[in-house]
Amino acid sequence: MEILSLLSGLRFVDTLFPSGGYAFSSGLEAAVQGGAVKDSAQLARYVEDLLGGGMSRREAVAACVASRAGTTGNQAVAVAVAVDRELDGMKLGRDGRLASRQMGRQVMKIAAEQLDGKVVLRSYLTAMEREKAPGHLPVCLGLTLGACGWKGEEAVAAYLYQTAAGFVSAAMRLLPIGQREGQSLIEGWLPLIYRISREVTPVPLSSWSPVQDIYGMRHGCLEWKLFRS
């Protein structure tokens, strides 16, 4: 990857980027309160199941398709819109669906404003504002990274890494897990993220992560909560 392309896209997956991701646990809070995740070993399995069984055939595919659309240019906006809508229909939980939209729209707003020469991003922002596209995070991030010159597998890896880091960040507030243990968890997930990013192909979306989906939907019924999803 060319260095300027790397730097242009890297900030969109950095923890300093104001996507609002710190406010969401992606159902982990409900899983912790429900007793499904009590320690780092259980968290590792929980996230691995989600990455491998759910996101590898859903969000990862959407990010890959969107990234290729971003590389192709403005004429491929319809492709990104189509996968965005498909992903929206597969987001079973309301909280998770709205969280993905909020973070994605924030990415696209800033990307369209600051990457001024990328017409495809401005066109997609317009599609979102006209409610033609939901604006889910993997699609908006993939489209942005593609416009920056990232390949599909690179955009997928970045999205999945960001997701994994988000789970660790949430877990550190929900469980007795420290920073060093959190880094060990991320290290353990890297081979899986690498494999998914290398194997992902633009096929119809599918997913099988029932446990994580159920806890994501239960979050709204919690009596007390730190996170919005």
Residue pairs with C-beta under 8 A, 6 or more apart in sequence:
1 149
1 150
1 151
1 154
2 149
4 149
5 148
5 149
5 150
6 150
8 115
8 148
8 149
9 144
9 145
9 148
9 149
9 150
9 155
9 158
11 17
12 107
12 110
12 111
12 141
12 144
12 145
13 141
13 158
13 159
13 161
13 162
15 165
15 169
17 107
17 110
18 106
18 110
19 103
19 106
19 107
19 137
20 102
20 103
20 106
21 103
21 162
21 166
21 169
22 169
23 227
23 228
24 99
24 103
24 166
24 170
24 227
24 228
24 229
25 167
25 170
25 174
25 219
25 226
25 227
25 229
26 96
26 99
26 163
26 166
26 167
26 170
26 212
26 216
26 229
27 93
27 95
27 96
27 212
27 213
27 215
27 216
27 217
27 218
27 219
27 229
28 37
28 43
28 46
28 167
28 170
28 171
28 174
28 215
28 227
29 170
29 174
29 219
29 222
29 225
29 226
29 227
30 215
30 216
30 218
30 219
30 222
31 37
31 46
31 211
31 212
31 215
32 38
32 174
32 175
33 222
34 215
34 218
36 42
36 46
36 211
36 215
37 43
37 46
37 171
37 175
38 175
39 175
39 176
39 177
40 171
40 175
40 177
40 181
40 184
40 185
43 167
43 171
43 175
43 177
43 185
44 185
44 188
44 189
46 211
46 212
47 164
47 167
47 185
47 189
48 189
48 192
49 209
49 211
49 212
50 209
50 212
51 160
51 163
51 164
51 189
51 192
51 193
51 196
52 192
52 196
53 207
53 208
53 209
54 207
54 208
54 209
54 212
54 213
55 160
55 163
55 196
55 207
55 209
56 196
56 199
56 200
57 203
57 205
57 206
57 207
57 208
58 87
58 90
58 205
58 206
58 207
59 87
59 137
59 138
59 159
59 160
59 163
60 138
60 156
60 159
60 160
60 196
60 197
60 200
61 83
61 200
61 201
61 202
61 203
61 205
62 83
62 84
62 86
62 87
62 136
62 138
62 139
62 142
62 205
63 138
63 139
63 141
63 142
63 152
63 155
63 156
63 159
64 142
64 152
64 153
64 155
64 156
64 200
64 201
64 202
65 79
65 80
65 83
65 139
65 142
65 152
65 202
66 80
66 83
66 84
66 138
66 139
66 140
66 141
66 142
66 143
66 146
66 155
67 142
67 143
67 145
67 146
67 150
67 151
67 152
67 154
67 155
67 156
68 76
68 79
68 146
68 152
68 202
69 76
69 77
69 79
69 80
69 120
69 142
69 143
69 146
70 76
70 80
70 118
70 120
70 121
70 142
70 143
70 144
70 145
70 146
70 147
70 148
71 146
71 147
71 149
71 151
72 79
72 120
72 146
73 119
73 120
74 119
74 120
74 123
76 120
77 120
77 123
77 124
77 127
80 124
80 133
80 139
80 142
80 143
81 124
81 127
81 132
81 133
83 139
83 205
84 133
84 134
84 135
84 136
84 139
85 133
85 134
86 204
86 205
87 134
87 136
87 138
87 139
87 205
88 97
88 101
88 134
88 136
90 205
90 207
91 97
91 100
91 136
92 213
92 216
92 217
93 213
93 216
93 217
93 219
93 229
94 217
94 220
95 216
95 217
95 219
95 220
95 228
95 229
96 216
96 217
96 229
98 229
99 228
99 229
100 136
100 137
100 138
101 134
101 135
101 136
101 137
103 137
104 134
104 135
104 136
104 137
104 138
104 139
104 140
104 141
105 128
105 135
105 140
107 137
107 140
107 141
107 144
108 121
108 124
108 125
108 128
108 135
108 140
108 143
108 144
109 125
111 118
111 121
111 140
111 144
111 147
112 118
112 121
112 122
112 124
112 125
115 121
115 144
115 147
115 148
118 147
120 143
120 147
121 143
121 144
121 147
124 133
124 140
124 143
127 133
128 134
128 135
133 139
137 159
138 159
141 155
141 158
141 159
141 162
142 152
142 155
142 156
142 159
145 154
145 155
145 158
146 152
146 155
150 158
152 200
153 197
153 198
153 200
154 197
156 196
156 197
156 200
157 193
157 194
157 196
157 197
160 193
160 196
160 197
161 186
161 190
161 193
164 185
164 186
164 189
164 193
165 186
168 177
168 182
168 185
168 186
169 182
170 227
171 177
171 182
171 185
172 178
172 179
172 182
173 226
174 226
177 185
216 229
219 225
219 227
219 229
